[in-house]
Amino acid sequence: MSLEFVSYDGSYPNLCSGTLVLSLDGKEITFPAYCLTSGGSTDWEEDEIEEGPWRIDSWPKGFPEELKARAVELVNNHIEWGCCGGCI
């Protein structure tokens, strides 16, 4: 099976709320809304922001289990890391 990154339309400061589209064997698959969560953090008291890798928390129905790690890798290679606090 071939899995490729197609698009993501989330943008700063709310990177996590875009629409993720991957291609599985040439067929575009749109992921559920708000499917990404940033591995970054924001410390408001210290005024520090740490960007971190994405994880996918919500998957399209029937997405192959054996391709989930590859999907996360594609997301992290193509989407700017966020900080989970940039939109606040």
Contacts in CASP RR format, 6 or more apart in sequence:
PFRMAT RR
TARGET T0000
AUTHOR 0000-0000-0000
METHOD contacts of the structure
MODEL  1
MSLEFVSYDGSYPNLCSGTLVLSLDGKEITFPAYCLTSGGSTDWEEDEIE
EGPWRIDSWPKGFPEELKARAVELVNNHIEWGCCGGCI
1 24 0 8 1.000
1 25 0 8 1.000
1 64 0 8 1.000
1 66 0 8 1.000
1 67 0 8 1.000
2 23 0 8 1.000
2 24 0 8 1.000
2 25 0 8 1.000
2 26 0 8 1.000
3 22 0 8 1.000
3 23 0 8 1.000
3 24 0 8 1.000
3 67 0 8 1.000
3 70 0 8 1.000
3 71 0 8 1.000
3 74 0 8 1.000
4 22 0 8 1.000
4 23 0 8 1.000
4 26 0 8 1.000
4 74 0 8 1.000
5 22 0 8 1.000
5 23 0 8 1.000
5 74 0 8 1.000
5 75 0 8 1.000
5 77 0 8 1.000
5 78 0 8 1.000
6 21 0 8 1.000
6 22 0 8 1.000
6 23 0 8 1.000
6 28 0 8 1.000
7 19 0 8 1.000
7 20 0 8 1.000
7 21 0 8 1.000
8 18 0 8 1.000
8 19 0 8 1.000
8 20 0 8 1.000
8 21 0 8 1.000
8 75 0 8 1.000
8 78 0 8 1.000
8 79 0 8 1.000
9 18 0 8 1.000
9 19 0 8 1.000
10 16 0 8 1.000
10 17 0 8 1.000
10 18 0 8 1.000
10 19 0 8 1.000
10 79 0 8 1.000
11 18 0 8 1.000
12 80 0 8 1.000
12 86 0 8 1.000
13 85 0 8 1.000
13 86 0 8 1.000
13 87 0 8 1.000
14 86 0 8 1.000
14 87 0 8 1.000
15 36 0 8 1.000
15 38 0 8 1.000
15 79 0 8 1.000
15 80 0 8 1.000
15 82 0 8 1.000
15 86 0 8 1.000
16 34 0 8 1.000
16 36 0 8 1.000
16 37 0 8 1.000
16 38 0 8 1.000
16 82 0 8 1.000
16 84 0 8 1.000
16 87 0 8 1.000
17 33 0 8 1.000
17 34 0 8 1.000
17 87 0 8 1.000
18 33 0 8 1.000
18 34 0 8 1.000
18 36 0 8 1.000
19 30 0 8 1.000
19 31 0 8 1.000
19 33 0 8 1.000
20 30 0 8 1.000
20 31 0 8 1.000
20 35 0 8 1.000
20 36 0 8 1.000
20 56 0 8 1.000
20 75 0 8 1.000
21 28 0 8 1.000
21 29 0 8 1.000
21 30 0 8 1.000
21 31 0 8 1.000
22 28 0 8 1.000
22 29 0 8 1.000
22 31 0 8 1.000
22 71 0 8 1.000
22 74 0 8 1.000
23 29 0 8 1.000
24 63 0 8 1.000
24 64 0 8 1.000
24 67 0 8 1.000
29 60 0 8 1.000
29 63 0 8 1.000
30 60 0 8 1.000
31 56 0 8 1.000
31 58 0 8 1.000
31 59 0 8 1.000
31 60 0 8 1.000
32 58 0 8 1.000
32 59 0 8 1.000
32 60 0 8 1.000
34 58 0 8 1.000
35 56 0 8 1.000
35 57 0 8 1.000
35 58 0 8 1.000
35 59 0 8 1.000
36 54 0 8 1.000
36 55 0 8 1.000
36 56 0 8 1.000
36 57 0 8 1.000
36 75 0 8 1.000
36 79 0 8 1.000
37 54 0 8 1.000
37 55 0 8 1.000
37 57 0 8 1.000
37 84 0 8 1.000
38 51 0 8 1.000
38 52 0 8 1.000
38 54 0 8 1.000
38 81 0 8 1.000
38 82 0 8 1.000
38 83 0 8 1.000
38 84 0 8 1.000
38 85 0 8 1.000
39 52 0 8 1.000
39 53 0 8 1.000
39 54 0 8 1.000
39 55 0 8 1.000
39 81 0 8 1.000
39 82 0 8 1.000
39 84 0 8 1.000
40 50 0 8 1.000
40 51 0 8 1.000
40 52 0 8 1.000
40 81 0 8 1.000
40 82 0 8 1.000
40 83 0 8 1.000
40 84 0 8 1.000
41 49 0 8 1.000
41 50 0 8 1.000
41 83 0 8 1.000
41 84 0 8 1.000
41 85 0 8 1.000
42 48 0 8 1.000
42 49 0 8 1.000
42 50 0 8 1.000
42 83 0 8 1.000
42 84 0 8 1.000
42 85 0 8 1.000
42 86 0 8 1.000
42 88 0 8 1.000
43 49 0 8 1.000
43 50 0 8 1.000
49 83 0 8 1.000
49 85 0 8 1.000
49 86 0 8 1.000
50 83 0 8 1.000
51 81 0 8 1.000
51 82 0 8 1.000
51 83 0 8 1.000
52 81 0 8 1.000
52 82 0 8 1.000
52 83 0 8 1.000
53 76 0 8 1.000
53 81 0 8 1.000
54 72 0 8 1.000
54 75 0 8 1.000
54 76 0 8 1.000
54 79 0 8 1.000
54 81 0 8 1.000
54 82 0 8 1.000
55 72 0 8 1.000
56 68 0 8 1.000
56 71 0 8 1.000
56 72 0 8 1.000
56 75 0 8 1.000
59 68 0 8 1.000
63 71 0 8 1.000
END
